[in-house]
Amino acid sequence: MKTLLGSAVLAALAATPVQADDVRKAVEIDMPSLMELYRDLHANPELSFQEFRTSAKLAAEAKRLGFTVTEKVGQTGVVAVMKNGPGPVVMIRADMDGLPVIEQTGLPYASKVKGVSKSGLETGVMHACGHDTHMSAWVGTARQLVASKDKWSGTLVMILQPAEEIGSGARAMLADGLYTRFPKPKYVIGFHDAAQFPAGAIGYSSGFALANVDSVDIKVKGVGGHGAYPQTTKDPIVLASRIVGSLQTLVSREVDPQDAAVVTVGSIHGGAKHNIISDEVTMLLTVRSYSDETRKLLLDGIRRIAKGEAISAGMPDDRMPEVVIAENEFTPATYNTPELTARMASLFKQRFGEKRVISTPPVMGGEDFSEFYRADKANIESLIFWVGGVPQGQYDAAMKGGKALPSLHSPYWAPDAEKVISTATEAMTSAAMDLMKK
């Protein structure tokens, strides 16, 4: 990202605002309250589908602002609706869940919360992905839009989504009637804090922005026996090794070099003793792509390679590998519709300055924000954008070859929350007002 954000951007971040107006001034006035909220959310994170305190607290705020609020949508989700005359329906989304990470930031309001993860293990809990900044900006945006109702006309739908970290929350809200029980949006907007940009920078991608994410389990079967007599066995560890090597050709020889794809074997486990050839190996893969066509190519290829290598190794038919695609954990690629993206990029550049708003390449991470567009591609325009969160001093040092920056999901991730929240609040408020302007 160094090539994207050089000295020109750093200068722009420190420059006089391009379009200082009542929204920016109002956000500045509200920041002490929003930072108090942020610190509370940061200190009290909750795991996926366990966001009980968080959703109740923010639902109460939306009710105070005059929204019609429905709780427990998709288990712990919140939908807040405000009708303000004729016009388009604009939906603004924030995600709520924290991660099973033990915080090591040293912040005075660092999380000390413990919870029980999906796997049943007790763990520390942390907002290591910045969802606390997302929720704080969501509240800030709601406040600004309510205070400016005379400047826009339409229907505002603001949602708090659970379980983004396990890729299930958006799907759960849609299955619970998000688009049938509530006004269906024409425009869907969200943002994510970024660990690769200096605080206050805005990044956007037109078209694909984040990837398809698939989890794949391969159970490699063999015929076990004594390690001193391998001729009496069919070694699944050797077979698994051959499968790992062959999988690399999926990306290097079957995917168009101008496309993007990842096949990573993140875990491989088999055997329990030096002199025993086991009868089974378990492999865990993450598979990333953008288009549905490339996704199918990769998943079909994994099945073909696993079976083909087993046949080549002389494995009997009843000991063929089992390939399981975790469809319930699939996160589809996030697509920013070009028309809306271009419109918002132009708006942001007018407001924040050309050099502070950067077109960025898509990334191979995943976000279930994608589900809201995919639910009705023909009638919905969608945009998720980035807001940089790296404190300026840390960013400057890293650009000079100093200490590497912590990533999202790191126990050390501590964004410059004030700049993230103020920038995102202003951006989302101005976006909604532009889409619903009178």
Steps between C-alpha positions, in 0.01 A plus 500: 500500500800728514454591136141601565559733791812707471602847610225667296229320695667572831507867409136487399400354835658792676362759258208735555169319438381536143134542584451602862127537567230453759528119491870506579452752779213298646708181493785678678260613772366145539840331516544504880171311537587259218842431649340424837274253321797353312699439817202325658448278194871424481516397864189280473524294178275202434551199274294414192127457567568593865471879448224538760631799698632671188178474300283609794718804568499619140133418441417725795703781340311459172166510684599823672572650159149419380560190288253215489721224639468124473738282699595133470502497121721208398545410868670815634472748210330839520302681230423872548270668249425868448258611229547861398283561197522365145830384358738205484565249776859520625638231731807563718662200667740445787616166640514430872699188590841475657762227458635224727826690551677596824563874473860618540474867401562637848218752457344626824162376375634170363261206509528258789191311391498123472256297298436155359585464132308307235731205563406498869828639634523782753694788349570867530280722283617809313380740233811411300330578169377847591128431509483733799599788268236384251225510763610836638494655152160336442365684803671821392345472153154435643529807721612721211227383265229548760629851568492574125158359407408823321779433246402154380193305398458125490520202733805430714555141611789459742598147596731351759616162375619213719754229425700651216812324625350156432335608174148425621343823625391662175351173378315460831347848477391446139347163590311672782331737256733797473375570146137395556412623850677833451540748212722347232800721419599648169843585642707310759802669661757391756865556588787311657797638690833425332831393652703593191402869462586801716211612717243706313583382148213353296546208263255352253488232230261493207367155418634215712633633830534187715516132415295183511609309811462123516610258769580152373577186703674203337509168680783304337455130568765231497582153624702523819771278635854477637741771389772236443286317244354771275444249220208360699328839523354780293656809660250791526773744607690448175172526308405819684840647412443423133156662518649816655754527219246440224256752645749776424448445127137606530605863532823486300372297202119501493395851605546785253818686607301826488242357742571455872472189712643345816510138614667474840539183705483648847513178700612144438493235770551125504666234710588474867834314527838479327469140382132483409361580155158641571186418308375859471616860450283810538569809289332840548502747211395859440408577140463854365369631167288782358267369231258211544662337195848503655360373828345202322825430313696491827255285695454254214878489459554418868263205475663380177857527627425327831337206322757490220798489732332226704446293185862560398612377845304178454245577767203261490161640399366482854791715626460799267547843667191677632480867397250709697416859398363690801214667310348636820823695559535629144541879474434627147715764335409861573413700189490879494264601222694732266235772465455552874874466560582770246235730645621460856868524404427833332306619805777396740769667290302825499459480875836366616732585211623306198816369670329376812261271310683215326392235252640175640531147360264234633622277783467128565336545839127432536198696623140380516386854414493339155177318585292819498576566133487139386150462644366716213775596255258641245357766730766590756813714480765432762822650635735415784801729538809510720594760762864494606567446869879485540621772739711747304819447701483123456431535129791741448739269685386195301546685170861573603568133555416489869280261693242315292140612541259267682225365278131469560434208736830568677490523882701822452260676260418839653373741233490876533133462583421871507612549139331181382169587662495866400599427139255212462215692662550794268537275196192289568289801596594686184444186290149445636408866462625501141296191412187640664549871428189706442 
